[in-house]
Amino acid sequence: MTINTKINVGILCGGKSAEHEVSLQSAMNVIEAIDKDKYEVILIGIDKLGVWFLLDSSDFLINKHDPKIIALNLNGAEKVAILPGSQGLLTVLDSTDQKIKLDVVFPILHGPQGEDGTVQGLLKLAEVPFVGAGVLGASVGMDKDIMKRLLRDAGVPIGKFVTFKQKAEIVYADVVADLGLPLFIKPANLGSSVGVNKAKDEASFTLAIREAFKHDTKIIIEEFIDGRELECAVLGNQDPEASGVGEIIPTHEFYSYEAKYVDSNGAKTEIPAKVDKEVSEKVQELAIATFNTLACEGLGRVDCFLKKDGSVVVNEINTLPGFTKISMYPKLWAEVGVSYPELIDRLITLATERFENEERT
């Protein structure tokens, strides 16, 4: 009789977010890289209505090589759920006698209802370890408005911004007087540059506001910062460490969704970034400060701008950064000798360690 000693890793992907397709690409790469001798993958796909399905990890995607039309293969898939107090038991809904024990969950979900504390809260109630930030870190890291307020209060340098909720009166002249031109308009709670636009005049400003409100009930308007885009990956719980620094050099006007995930030539990356040692160390210092200020755990990618005067300002943190083959987070760690499979292993270990520490307290 063979005893299965593998660790059951529940991988969550998809979701209701506008970043659904990015999540599928990330999951595909994680599944390819994870150590199959050590881990048993239990794949859970979430469709765009929020329904959970148990999927075959070897055949869970349709059009997997086309980021525009990639989709979950739900043919014959069974609906599943994880219940509060279940200690990680995944229940097949059409057969409540069938349950699968999850030892740890890797929520490879981007955006609302995946990266914003909602799934994290469910997994805490289900009493199962999970990769990445907890409820607080995920929620404040997702909301760009709250994130920037916390960073500003902690003395972390950021750019100027204003926020508006739906039905608020937004006066173009007042915003320009405060922030100048051009401007970036974004949904407050979304990532991967979805719904993000650059406005250079009143007409493009009005269109950008309308587009941002399609994705969120709150938007953020930021000053344009003329600088180089630098990124730093963070890994750890109570004592996080920073990777080296990379640079994004977009071939598009800015680092848009199209440049990130659709156009393979949408941006050039420099790893390590060609910057002075002092700049690199400053970015690493700010990355750790951002991670700690926002109560993050596990992983995060901190994006900064290097201004022409040599100063560095933080743009934002991504608490569940992309894990595609062209994503910066795994590439930054690979540059300093942490392979993709080893990175996944360390993230799972960090999730288990945090869970055990919380259980003891």
Secondary structure, DSSP 4 states (H G I P E B T S, - for coil): -----SEEEEEEEE-SSTTHHHHHHHHHHHHHHS-TTTEEEEEEEE-TTS-EEEE-TTS-EESTT-TTT-EE--TTPEEEEE-TTSSSEEEETT-TT-EEE-SEEEE---STTTSSSHHHHHHHHTT--BSS--HHHHHHHH-HHHHHHHHHHTT--B--EEEEETT----HHHHHHHH-SSEEEEETT--TTTT-EEESSHHHHHHHHHHHHTT-SEEEEEE---EEEEEEEEEESSS-EEEEEEEEEESSSS--HIIIII-TTSEEEESS-S--HHHHHHHHHHHHHHHHHTT--EEEEEEEEEETTS-EEEEEEESS---STT-HHHHHHHHTT--HHHHHHHHHHHHHHHHHHHHH-
